């Protein structure tokens, strides 16, 4: 019997998440909810400012891909890597790209 982790994932993101803007290469930017962990320095990655955004695998379809952008407040990040845990959670490794110009 398969275990459905989607409810706990959605509940955690609903409680601890924040709204960010996902800009796909094709299409219109959309608001999605995710849990942001900034100041991350992943092993084996070039120096820079990184963050990890955890989203539900049902947050948007299709799922974000590397090189697409996520905007958090006034910072724009490029997606470096996407990792699904198989239990309803997708982690996006983000690298700071630029500030939003008003």
Buried (B, 14 or more C-beta within 10 A) or exposed (E): EEEEBBEEBBEBBEEEBEEBBBBBEEEEEEEBBBBBEBEBEEEEEEEEBBBBBBBBBEBBEEBBEEEBBBBBEEBBBBBBEBEEEEEBBBBBBBBBBEEEEE
